[in-house]
């Protein structure tokens, strides 16, 4: 059943019916590649992607069923400072970029549905401008003794979309040229084969988000099943890539201790812990603004109606529950990983 659901989800974005193309985007080679890939799609020229993407009164979940693809040129803000809701691994220069708006997957807890008015996918095709901004930021970073840490799959799942837009491949090759750059590519896909022909790089971390199968099946719609994610991560490790395993977000589902304890045991049964670069742990958390918007839009998931508290601008579990869940995960992971390789969000 899960595999059938994955196929149905992927088919929605492997056969876009419409391509909206900004005037000016056509001059980029990536635009031509995508237009060739979806040669049967109806092409609509637009002056500005926001005219389609940001129009009012759109229905995010309905659009998820028939996503359209928008090709645009990013004009500014090629880098953003990392959010306090993510781990920075004690690296002072922590940034992310937005090569795409939205994600091919549809996780119930994803903040994108509270951030964007549309579920359609925007791809920014002017990749070289991102590279120029990143080179400049590397030179100007605040701590030259540390690498410039850049998450390129922060607001989307680039690896899942690699067969359409080969951005992971491009950034891996870019990182080879920049000795002071450290890139993280995070995914819930099993699409490692899309970059499996590349030589591994110590400057690129491939990170897999792992959830118990019942949690993934209920809340992470369209994503790869756990066993496929583990197979992909193990293949990357075997090929020599630095691999990060992310237990994030940990959700307080019924019998969560048993569910997540079983997850840890399944992971270490399938993947040798000593071969993993590090692991991360974090519990459910959303910005207040995104959470409030999501609750107004989503009546179909119990996940947004648990007992949460607001701390500053973040909605999350109570401090007591966070400490309980984090301590449990640290203890179970600590049976297999050294403490210095376990990074937690608190």
C-alpha positions, 0 to 999 in steps of 0.5 A, a space after each residue: 500500500 505504501 509503495 502504491 501511495 508513493 507512486 501516486 504521489 510521484 506521478 502528480 509531479 512527474 507529469 505536470 500539466 502546466 508550466 508557468 514561465 516568467 519572461 526572462 527565465 527562458 534564456 536559462 539552460 535549466 528552463 530549456 531542460 525542464 520544458 523538454 522534459 515536460 514537452 506535453 505540458 501547457 506553457 503559460 508565459 507570465 510577467 512575475 511568478 508571484 502573479 500565480 504563486 501569491 494570488 489570494 484565496 488559494 487552497 493549498 491541500 487541493 493544489 497538492 493533488 495537481 501541482 503546477 510548476 513555475 519557472 522563475 528568476 530569483 532577483 535577490 536574497 540568495 541566502 538566509 540566516 539559519 533558523 533557531 528551529 534548526 541545529 547549527 552544529 556549533 557553526 557560527 556561519 549557518 545559512 540556507 538558500 531557497 532554490 525552490 519554493 514548496 516540496 513534492 511531499 506533503 507532511 502534515 507537520 510541514 511549515 510550508 503549508 503555513 508559509 506559502 499561499 500556494 502548493 505549486 512548485 517554484 523553481 528558480 533557474 538562475 543557479 549561477 547567481 546563487 553560486 556568486 552570492 555563496 562565494 561572496 558569503 564564504 569570503 565574508 563569513 564571521 569565523 574564518 576558522 570554521 566552514 560556511 555551513 549551507 543547507 540547500 534542502 531546507 525549504 524543500 526536498 531537492 534530492 526527491 526532485 533531482 530527476 527533474 532539476 539536478 540541483 544536488 549534482 550542481 551543488 556537489 560539484 560547486 562544493 568541490 571548488 570551495 574548500 571553506 564550504 560545507 553543504 547539507 542535503 536533507 531528504 526523505 526520499 530514496 533517490 540516492 541513485 540520482 547522484 550515486 555516480 558522483 565521487 563522494 565529497 567531504 564537503 557535502 553531508 547527505 542527511 536522511 530524515 527517519 521516522 517510524 513506519 507508522 508515523 511516516 505512513 500517517 503523517 509523511 504523505 508521498 515520502 519513501 518508506 523507512 526501509 527504502 530510506 535506510 537502503 539509500 543511506 546505507 548505499 551512500 555510506 558504502 560509497 564513502 559519503 558523509 551521512 547524517 541520520 535525522 530523528 526529527 521531528 519526534 512526535 508524541 504519538 500513542 506509545 511513542 517510546 515503543 515506536 521510536 525505540 523500535 525505530 532506533 533498533 531497526 536503524 542500527 540493525 540496518 546501518 553500522 553506527 560507526 559509519 554514520 557521521 552524526 545523528 540529530 534529534 528534535 521534537 515537533 516545533 513550528 513558528 507561531 505564525 505558521 502553526 496558526 495558519 496551519 490550524 485554520 487550514 487543516 482540520 483533517 490531521 490530529 497532529 496540529 491539535 495536540 497539547 502544545 505551548 508557545 515559547 517565544 515565537 515557537 509552538 512546541 511541547 511543554 518543557 517537561 515533555 520535550 525533556 522526556 522525549 529528548 532524554 529518551 532518544 539520547 539514551 537509546 541512541 547513546 547505546 550505539 553512538 558516542 555522545 559527541 555524535 548526537 546533536 539535539 534541538 532544545 
